[in-house]
Amino acid sequence: MEPSVSPEERKKRFREALVIVFAIVLIAFLTKTEINLTQLSADAKLGSNIAIFAVINIVILLVILLVYLVSRNVVKLFVESRTNPFAKKLRTKLVLSFVALSLVPTLLLFFAAAGFINNTVHNWFNTQVETSLSESLEVAQTYYKSSALNSMYYGKQISNFIKDRKLLNDANLPQLKQLIHQKQNEYNLGVVEVYSAQREELVRASNPAVPKGEFTNPSSEDIKRGLAGETLTRVNQVGKADLIRGIVPIRSTWNEADIVGVVVVNYYVPYSLVNKMKEITSSYHEFRQLKILKNPIRTAYIVTLFLIAMVIVFFAYWMGVYLANSMTKPLQELVDATHAVAGGNLDVRITSYSADEIGMLVQSFNLMTEDLCT
């Protein structure tokens, strides 16, 4: 059977549980409020926001707890000094000396480190870094846009040549093949394909850089839209690479409204360029996401540094109180014993506390009283 718990113990456990629940609720409330106020949830990952703000709030609660403990001990020291006037000055001087000796270098270190953190975080999110990433991303996107525009332009040029020379006629197919190979080399193109109005492939000029089998499907939606008179570009993924494809209709010589075929011009983007494009895009978006959290990150570092500074000051105060008590208590007993001896009580003895100078003084007093008794 478990031992019975006293009412005082139950009250203590209840208060501890209440404090824990209150701290959890307060952390959750502050985190939600800060996310709503800064409106970060739509621009950055919710998990990152919750983690950062939760850490900040925990640190703030710890600082509040330390301030409470220090304040309580200061009040306790003040009350004890009023009931024990003898130890008031000495104890106050010792505590203030320890706090001052720790506070000055701690504050200097805190402000120096805070400035260093501020400059470091600022350099992390430097405008030049963002500009470089943005321009790199723009260059990569421009390459894709330029390739798409080139595929459209050269497709239109080839389509006009086919239209003007009437190369879709069966008798002119050899000339069509010769023209396609010529323009492929002249324009430095990838794969070039020509389809009839019946979606029959008439010419295909291959390119060694493009993997085999990665050609346009005659029954695809792109060919259908081209035969409907629409000019379009498409970026298709070919394994780990990309294929920029331009589809241009070939119009009839007799009637511009009639579509007699389709020209397909392909630009092959190797995996190395695609991979660099993805890395640049990922780096840019990660940088933008982290930039949103610039102030919370800086605040978290500074608040953590402040907490460390508070711990140092609190420890110095605690040591000051401990040393003050170890010195003033035996001195107070020595004063009381002296008054007792002066009143005629020679049987007074003081328990020795330590082997330091105060302990030697107590031992000397005990020897004196023993000599007086004999």
Secondary structure, 3 states (H helix, E strand, C coil): CCCCCCHHHHHHHHHHHHHHHHHHHHHHHHHHHHHHHHCCCCCCCHHHHHHHHHHHHHHHHHHHHHHHHHHHHHHHHHHHHHHCHHHHHHHHHHHHHHHHHHHHHHHHHHHHHHHHHHHHHHHHCCHHHHHHHHHHHHHHHHHHHHHHHHHHHHHHHHHHHHHHHCCCCHHHHHHHHHHHHHHHHHHCCCCEEEEECCCCEEEEECCCCCCCCCCCCCCCHHHHHHHCCCCEEEEEEECCEEEEEEEEEEECCCCCCCEEEEEEEEEEECHHHHHHHHHHHHHHHHHHHHHHCHHHHHHHHHHHHHHHHHHHHHHHHHHHHHHHHHHHHHHHHHHHHHHHHHCCCCCCCCCCCCCCHHHHHHHHHHHHHHHHHC
